[in-house]
Amino acid sequence: MRRSLFFVVAFLGIVFYATAQNQPTLKDAYQGCFMVGAALNPAQFSGRDQAEDAIITAQFNTTTPENALKWEVVHPQLDVYNFSPADQYVQFGQEHHMFIIGHTLVWHSQVPKWVFEDANGNPVSRKVLLARMHDHINTVVGRYKGRVKGWDVVNEALNEDGSLRQSRWMKIIGEDYIEKAFRFAHEADPEAQLYYNDYSLENEAKRKGALDLVRKLKAKGVPITGVGVQEHVSMDWPTTDQIDATITDFAKLGVKVMFTELDVDVLPWPNSQQTADVSLNVAADPKLNPYPSGLPDSVQDALTKRYADLFRTYAKHCGTVTRVTFWGVSDKDSWKNDWPVRGRTNYPLLFDRNSQPKPAFNAVIQAAPKQGS
């Protein structure tokens, strides 16, 4: 009996393995349309999370680092660079033949105070800050020249109304800090693709500001390859019409469009303004964490439909949309569990907390355009 049971279990294992091997992957389903990727954390690109590494290598052909190339990690002190995490990230991408993205060179968040201040804590001059920006970009981009293929050069430079954010970059250097950052990045690696990246570009006012920014950069001959639409979305915002219009508007300017930080928040939003501003911090409330033990079937079904609708919209613009990157691999590691409300249980990605595909995964595969059509 035990011998028979052993053979049954072994046979089922072989069948399961064969089925898994024949299962279409995200990167294969959208081959020829756009790349599909994920943002990686150190446990993944160091090999400590083998379950998620298996997903990454099977499903994706492009990667983005969650934090390893942000200024506070890679350049924590004036004369100190910490390349260890970034080196691991880039090596992982090379070993698995990924299109490697660098995120992010110039941002108002996760930047040490020393970047903007002198030894006495006073704001530095325009000249000093430009020199620090140049040193950082030249050093970081130069180190990975030819290996990191695309850079989020400037991240989140706009307010919700489309005006330029009054960041310390803006206040000290002036609005040409964006132009300077792109030129410095191009100087460090003339072959790298260079992107502007932001959230809520689906909203008309902010999109208009981004379109104006891209027009001005291109009119000055600034080397900008594309625009990253972060795509931290909810179940009902933005509409697919808003997404479609966003792609179309940027395509008219001759730039590529990427969806760079995709996740779908299934939990109640705590206020009236949908945003991805990392400074937002909302107090915990049980009403904002309605599914701590699991996602109800009705919500799972709605999430599945939402993902299918999103990918059908992206696929309408094959070639203009060149990349769709999820912000994370599985629900267990998603930033949405702790933002904007700490300690929630969220379900925003295609793989669950056990690294298993959710129904939305199959829906995304089915939404892909048929090969040759």
C-alpha positions as CSV (number, residue, x, y, z in Angstrom):
1,M,0.0,0.0,0.0
2,R,2.8,2.4,0.9
3,R,4.7,1.5,-2.3
4,S,1.5,2.3,-4.3
5,L,1.0,5.5,-2.5
6,F,4.6,6.5,-3.1
7,F,4.1,6.0,-6.9
8,V,0.9,7.9,-6.9
9,V,2.5,10.9,-5.1
10,A,5.5,10.7,-7.4
11,F,3.3,10.6,-10.5
12,L,1.3,13.6,-9.3
13,G,4.5,15.4,-8.6
14,I,5.7,14.7,-12.2
15,V,2.3,15.9,-13.6
16,F,2.4,19.1,-11.4
17,Y,6.0,19.8,-12.6
18,A,5.1,19.3,-16.2
19,T,2.0,21.5,-15.9
20,A,4.1,24.2,-14.2
21,Q,6.7,24.0,-16.9
22,N,4.0,24.4,-19.6
23,Q,2.3,27.2,-17.8
24,P,2.6,30.4,-19.9
25,T,4.7,33.1,-18.2
26,L,4.1,36.8,-18.1
27,K,7.2,37.7,-20.1
28,D,6.3,35.1,-22.8
29,A,2.7,36.2,-23.0
30,Y,3.6,39.8,-23.7
31,Q,6.7,39.1,-25.8
32,G,6.8,41.5,-28.7
33,C,4.5,43.9,-26.9
34,F,6.3,45.0,-23.8
35,M,8.6,43.8,-21.0
36,V,7.1,42.6,-17.7
37,G,9.1,43.1,-14.5
38,A,9.1,43.5,-10.8
39,A,10.8,45.6,-8.1
40,L,13.2,43.6,-6.0
41,N,14.3,43.7,-2.4
42,P,17.6,42.5,-1.0
43,A,16.2,39.1,0.1
44,Q,15.4,38.4,-3.6
45,F,18.5,39.7,-5.4
46,S,20.8,38.1,-2.8
47,G,19.2,34.7,-3.2
48,R,17.8,34.5,0.4
49,D,14.2,34.2,-0.8
50,Q,14.4,31.3,-3.2
51,A,10.6,31.0,-3.6
52,E,10.3,34.5,-5.0
53,D,13.5,34.1,-7.0
54,A,11.8,31.2,-8.8
55,I,9.0,33.5,-9.7
56,I,11.3,36.3,-10.8
57,T,13.4,34.2,-13.1
58,A,10.4,32.4,-14.6
59,Q,8.0,35.3,-15.0
60,F,10.0,38.5,-15.6
61,N,12.5,39.9,-18.0
62,T,13.2,43.3,-16.4
63,T,13.9,44.4,-12.8
64,T,13.9,47.5,-10.7
65,P,15.5,47.9,-7.2
66,E,13.1,49.0,-4.5
67,N,15.8,50.9,-2.5
68,A,19.3,49.7,-3.4
69,L,20.0,52.6,-5.7
70,K,18.3,55.4,-3.8
71,W,20.6,58.1,-2.5
72,E,20.3,57.3,1.2
73,V,21.4,53.7,0.6
74,V,24.1,54.1,-2.1
75,H,25.6,57.5,-1.0
76,P,24.9,57.9,2.7
77,Q,27.7,60.4,3.4
78,L,29.5,63.0,1.5
79,D,32.6,61.0,0.6
80,V,31.1,57.5,1.2
81,Y,29.4,55.3,-1.3
82,N,27.9,51.9,-0.4
83,F,27.7,49.9,-3.6
84,S,27.3,46.4,-2.0
85,P,23.5,46.1,-2.3
86,A,23.4,47.7,-5.7
87,D,26.2,45.5,-7.0
88,Q,24.3,42.4,-5.9
89,Y,21.2,43.7,-7.6
90,V,23.0,44.4,-10.9
91,Q,24.8,41.0,-10.7
92,F,21.4,39.2,-10.2
93,G,20.0,41.0,-13.2
94,Q,23.0,40.1,-15.4
95,E,23.0,36.5,-14.3
96,H,19.4,36.1,-15.3
97,H,19.6,38.2,-18.5
98,M,17.2,40.9,-17.3
99,F,16.8,44.5,-18.7
100,I,18.1,46.3,-15.6
101,I,16.5,49.5,-14.4
102,G,18.2,52.0,-12.0
103,H,15.8,53.8,-9.5
104,T,16.3,56.6,-8.8
105,L,18.9,59.4,-9.2
106,V,17.1,62.6,-8.2
107,W,14.2,62.6,-5.8
108,H,13.0,64.7,-2.9
109,S,12.7,61.7,-0.6
110,Q,15.2,59.3,0.9
111,V,18.0,61.8,0.4
112,P,20.4,62.5,3.3
113,K,20.4,66.0,4.7
114,W,24.1,66.5,3.9
115,V,23.3,66.6,0.2
116,F,21.5,70.0,0.7
117,E,23.4,71.4,3.7
118,D,26.9,72.6,4.7
119,A,28.8,71.5,7.8
120,N,26.8,74.1,9.8
121,G,23.4,72.9,8.6
122,N,22.8,75.8,6.3
123,P,21.6,75.4,2.7
124,V,24.4,75.0,0.2
125,S,24.7,77.2,-2.9
126,R,23.3,76.3,-6.3
127,K,26.9,75.7,-7.5
128,V,27.6,73.2,-4.6
129,L,24.4,71.3,-5.0
130,L,24.9,71.0,-8.8
131,A,28.4,69.7,-8.1
132,R,27.1,67.1,-5.6
133,M,24.4,66.0,-8.1
134,H,26.9,65.7,-10.9
135,D,29.3,63.7,-8.7
136,H,26.5,61.3,-7.6
137,I,25.1,60.7,-11.0
138,N,28.5,60.4,-12.7
139,T,29.7,58.0,-10.1
140,V,26.6,55.8,-9.8
141,V,25.6,55.7,-13.5
142,G,29.2,55.5,-14.5
143,R,29.8,52.4,-12.3
144,Y,27.0,50.5,-14.1
145,K,27.5,51.9,-17.6
146,G,26.4,49.4,-20.1
147,R,24.8,47.1,-17.5
148,V,21.9,49.2,-16.1
149,K,20.0,49.9,-19.3
150,G,17.5,52.5,-18.1
151,W,17.4,55.1,-15.3
152,D,14.6,56.9,-13.5
153,V,16.6,60.1,-13.6
154,V,14.1,62.4,-11.9
155,N,11.3,61.1,-9.7
156,E,8.1,62.9,-8.6
157,A,9.0,66.5,-9.4
158,L,5.4,67.6,-9.8
159,N,2.6,68.6,-7.5
160,E,-1.0,67.2,-8.0
161,D,-1.9,70.4,-9.9
162,G,1.0,69.9,-12.3
163,S,3.2,72.7,-10.9
164,L,6.8,72.0,-10.0
165,R,7.2,70.6,-6.4
166,Q,9.1,73.0,-4.2
167,S,11.7,70.5,-3.2
168,R,15.1,71.4,-1.9
169,W,16.4,70.6,-5.4
170,M,14.0,73.2,-6.8
171,K,14.6,75.8,-4.2
172,I,18.4,75.7,-4.3
173,I,19.1,75.1,-8.0
174,G,16.0,76.2,-9.7
175,E,13.7,74.5,-12.2
176,D,16.6,73.6,-14.5
177,Y,17.7,71.0,-12.0
178,I,15.7,68.5,-14.0
179,E,17.4,69.4,-17.2
180,K,20.8,69.2,-15.5
181,A,20.1,65.7,-14.0
182,F,19.2,64.3,-17.5
183,R,22.3,65.8,-19.1
184,F,24.5,64.5,-16.3
185,A,23.1,61.0,-16.7
186,H,23.5,61.1,-20.5
187,E,27.1,62.2,-20.1
188,A,27.8,59.3,-17.7
189,D,26.2,56.7,-20.0
190,P,25.2,58.0,-23.5
191,E,23.6,54.6,-24.4
192,A,21.3,54.4,-21.3
193,Q,17.6,55.1,-21.6
194,L,16.5,58.0,-19.4
195,Y,13.1,58.4,-17.8
196,Y,11.0,60.9,-15.9
197,N,8.9,58.9,-13.3
198,D,5.8,60.1,-11.4
199,Y,2.5,59.0,-9.9
200,S,-1.1,60.2,-10.6
201,L,-0.3,61.2,-14.2
202,E,-3.6,59.7,-15.1
203,N,-5.2,62.8,-13.5
204,E,-5.6,65.6,-16.1
205,A,-4.0,68.5,-14.2
206,K,-0.9,66.6,-13.2
207,R,-0.6,65.0,-16.6
208,K,-0.7,68.4,-18.2
209,G,2.2,69.5,-16.0
210,A,4.2,66.4,-17.0
211,L,3.4,66.9,-20.7
212,D,4.6,70.5,-20.4
213,L,7.8,69.4,-18.7
214,V,8.5,66.8,-21.4
215,R,7.9,69.4,-24.2
216,K,10.3,71.8,-22.6
217,L,13.0,69.2,-22.1
218,K,12.7,68.0,-25.7
219,A,12.7,71.6,-27.0
220,K,16.0,72.1,-25.3
221,G,17.4,68.9,-26.8
222,V,17.5,67.1,-23.4
223,P,17.9,63.4,-23.8
224,I,14.7,61.9,-22.4
225,T,13.6,58.5,-23.6
226,G,10.3,58.0,-21.8
227,V,7.9,58.6,-19.0
228,G,7.3,56.2,-16.2
229,V,3.7,56.2,-15.0
230,Q,3.9,54.7,-11.5
231,E,0.4,53.1,-11.6
232,H,-0.2,52.7,-7.9
233,V,-4.0,52.2,-8.5
234,S,-7.1,51.3,-6.6
235,M,-10.0,49.2,-7.7
236,D,-11.8,52.2,-9.3
237,W,-9.1,54.8,-10.0
238,P,-7.9,55.5,-12.5
239,T,-10.4,54.4,-15.2
240,T,-9.1,52.6,-18.2
241,D,-10.2,55.6,-20.3
242,Q,-7.8,57.8,-18.1
243,I,-5.0,55.3,-18.6
244,D,-5.6,55.1,-22.4
245,A,-5.6,59.0,-22.6
246,T,-2.3,59.1,-20.6
247,I,-0.6,56.7,-23.0
248,T,-1.9,58.5,-26.0
249,D,-0.9,62.0,-24.8
250,F,2.7,61.1,-24.0
251,A,3.0,59.1,-27.3
252,K,2.2,62.3,-29.2
253,L,5.4,63.8,-27.8
254,G,7.5,61.0,-29.2
255,V,8.4,59.4,-25.8
256,K,7.9,55.8,-24.7
257,V,5.5,55.0,-21.8
258,M,6.3,52.6,-19.0
259,F,4.1,51.5,-16.1
260,T,6.8,51.4,-13.5
261,E,5.3,50.6,-10.0
262,L,2.1,48.7,-10.6
263,D,0.0,47.4,-7.8
264,V,-3.8,47.4,-7.1
265,D,-4.9,48.5,-3.6
266,V,-8.0,46.5,-2.6
267,L,-8.4,48.2,0.8
268,P,-10.4,51.4,1.7
269,W,-8.5,54.6,0.9
270,P,-8.3,56.7,4.1
271,N,-9.2,60.1,2.5
272,S,-10.6,61.7,-0.6
273,Q,-7.3,62.3,-2.4
274,Q,-5.8,59.2,-4.1
275,T,-2.1,59.6,-4.1
276,A,1.3,57.8,-3.8
277,D,3.0,60.5,-1.8
278,V,5.3,58.6,0.6
279,S,4.9,61.3,3.2
280,L,1.3,60.4,3.9
281,N,0.9,58.7,7.2
282,V,-2.6,57.6,8.5
283,A,-3.4,56.2,11.9
284,A,-4.4,52.6,12.1
285,D,-8.1,51.9,12.2
286,P,-9.8,48.4,12.0
287,K,-12.2,49.8,9.4
288,L,-9.2,50.4,7.1
289,N,-8.1,46.8,7.4
290,P,-11.2,44.7,6.6
291,Y,-9.5,41.5,5.3
292,P,-6.8,40.5,7.9
293,S,-7.5,36.8,7.5
294,G,-8.0,36.5,3.7
295,L,-9.6,38.1,0.7
296,P,-13.3,37.4,0.2
297,D,-14.1,35.6,-3.1
298,S,-16.1,38.7,-4.3
299,V,-13.1,41.0,-3.9
300,Q,-10.8,38.4,-5.4
301,D,-13.0,38.3,-8.4
302,A,-13.1,42.1,-8.7
303,L,-9.3,42.2,-8.4
304,T,-9.0,39.6,-11.2
305,K,-11.2,41.7,-13.5
306,R,-9.3,44.9,-12.6
307,Y,-6.0,43.4,-13.6
308,A,-7.4,42.0,-16.8
309,D,-8.8,45.4,-17.7
310,L,-5.5,47.1,-17.0
311,F,-3.4,44.7,-19.1
312,R,-5.9,44.9,-22.0
313,T,-5.5,48.6,-21.9
314,Y,-1.7,48.5,-21.8
315,A,-1.7,45.9,-24.7
316,K,-3.7,48.3,-26.9
317,H,-0.5,50.3,-27.1
318,C,2.1,47.7,-27.8
319,G,5.4,49.4,-28.8
320,T,4.4,52.7,-27.2
321,V,4.1,51.0,-23.8
322,T,7.5,49.3,-23.5
323,R,7.5,48.0,-19.9
324,V,5.1,47.1,-17.1
325,T,6.8,46.6,-13.8
326,F,5.0,45.4,-10.6
327,W,6.1,47.1,-7.4
328,G,7.0,43.9,-5.6
329,V,6.7,40.2,-6.3
330,S,4.1,38.9,-3.9
331,D,1.6,40.3,-1.4
332,K,3.8,39.4,1.6
333,D,6.5,42.0,0.7
334,S,4.3,44.8,-0.7
335,W,4.7,48.2,0.7
336,K,1.0,48.5,0.6
337,N,0.8,46.5,3.8
338,D,2.4,49.4,5.7
339,W,1.5,52.5,3.6
340,P,-0.4,54.8,4.1
341,V,-1.6,52.8,7.2
342,R,0.9,50.6,9.0
343,G,0.2,47.0,9.7
344,R,-2.6,46.3,7.2
345,T,-3.0,43.1,5.2
346,N,-3.2,44.0,1.6
347,Y,-3.5,41.9,-1.6
348,P,-2.2,44.1,-4.4
349,L,-0.1,41.8,-6.6
350,L,-0.4,38.7,-8.7
351,F,1.2,36.3,-6.3
352,D,-0.1,35.6,-2.7
353,R,1.7,35.4,0.6
354,N,2.7,31.8,-0.2
355,S,4.3,32.9,-3.5
356,Q,1.4,31.2,-5.4
357,P,-0.3,32.7,-8.4
358,K,-3.7,34.3,-7.7
359,P,-6.7,34.2,-10.2
360,A,-5.6,37.6,-11.4
361,F,-2.4,36.0,-12.7
362,N,-4.3,33.8,-15.2
363,A,-6.5,36.7,-16.1
364,V,-3.4,38.8,-17.0
365,I,-2.0,35.9,-19.2
366,Q,-5.4,35.6,-20.9
367,A,-5.5,39.4,-21.6
368,A,-2.3,39.2,-23.6
369,P,-2.6,39.8,-27.4
370,K,-2.5,36.5,-29.4
371,Q,0.9,35.9,-31.0
372,G,0.8,36.9,-34.6
373,S,-2.4,38.8,-34.4
